[in-house]
Amino acid sequence: MRSENEHPASDPARTGLLRFGLIGTVIVALCCFTPILVVLLGAVGLSALLGWLDIVLLPALAVFIGITLYALWRRQSTN
């Protein structure tokens, strides 16, 4: 049971969703806009997968941005 003094935004479930969205967005954005993933896949011999990166990473970026926006909207609506 939550005390009346506790702020609803400090709920671990709410901050966990926001943290998940932000971390996912940053990781996917790094892989989309920098050659980190290209160099990594080339180094381990999986460069044949490079043609599929845009098909996977751009929708993943959209999903993680959506999760982040939803978590921010949910956090704002509880205040």
ROGU-290955 format. One record per residue (C-alpha): residue in three letters; x, y negated, z negated. Coordinates in steps of 0.05 Angstrom, whole numbers, padded with zeros to 5 digits, always signed. Example, Ala and Ser with C-alpha at 12.3 -4.5 7.8 and 13.67 -1.06 7.14 Angstrom:
// residues 2
ALA+00246+00090-00156;SER+00273+00021-00143;
//
This chain:
// residues 79
MET+00000+00000+00000;ARG+00026-00068+00019;SER+00031-00124-00031;GLU-00001-00191-00015;ASN+00066-00226-00014;GLU+00096-00180+00038;HIS+00097-00210+00108;PRO+00065-00165+00162;ALA+00123-00178+00210;SER+00170-00142+00162;ASP+00133-00077+00174;PRO+00185-00026+00199;ALA+00139-00001+00253;ARG+00131-00070+00282;THR+00204-00088+00279;GLY+00223-00020+00306;LEU+00182-00029+00369;LEU+00213-00098+00380;ARG+00283-00071+00367;PHE+00271-00013+00415;GLY+00248-00060+00469;LEU+00305-00108+00461;ILE+00359-00055+00459;GLY+00330-00019+00519;THR+00324-00084+00558;VAL+00396-00103+00544;ILE+00423-00035+00563;VAL+00383-00029+00627;ALA+00400-00102+00646;LEU+00474-00087+00636;CYS+00468-00026+00680;CYS+00428-00065+00733;PHE+00469-00128+00738;THR+00540-00103+00725;PRO+00579-00046+00755;ILE+00584-00010+00688;LEU+00541+00049+00709;VAL+00573+00053+00778;VAL+00643+00058+00749;LEU+00620+00108+00696;LEU+00585+00154+00746;GLY+00644+00149+00794;ALA+00693+00167+00738;VAL+00655+00230+00719;GLY+00644+00252+00790;LEU+00570+00237+00795;SER+00575+00183+00848;ALA+00522+00220+00890;LEU+00470+00193+00841;LEU+00486+00120+00857;GLY+00434+00117+00912;TRP+00379+00130+00861;LEU+00400+00077+00811;ASP+00353+00022+00838;ILE+00295+00070+00839;VAL+00305+00087+00766;LEU+00335+00024+00735;LEU+00288-00030+00761;PRO+00224+00004+00737;ALA+00259+00020+00671;LEU+00277-00054+00664;ALA+00204-00073+00676;VAL+00180-00022+00624;PHE+00229-00046+00571;ILE+00212-00119+00584;GLY+00138-00100+00578;ILE+00151-00064+00511;THR+00189-00125+00485;LEU+00134-00173+00507;TYR+00080-00128+00476;ALA+00118-00124+00410;LEU+00126-00200+00409;TRP+00052-00210+00425;ARG+00032-00161+00371;ARG+00078-00195+00321;GLN+00049-00264+00339;SER-00024-00241+00335;THR-00015-00214+00264;ASN+00009-00281+00238;
//
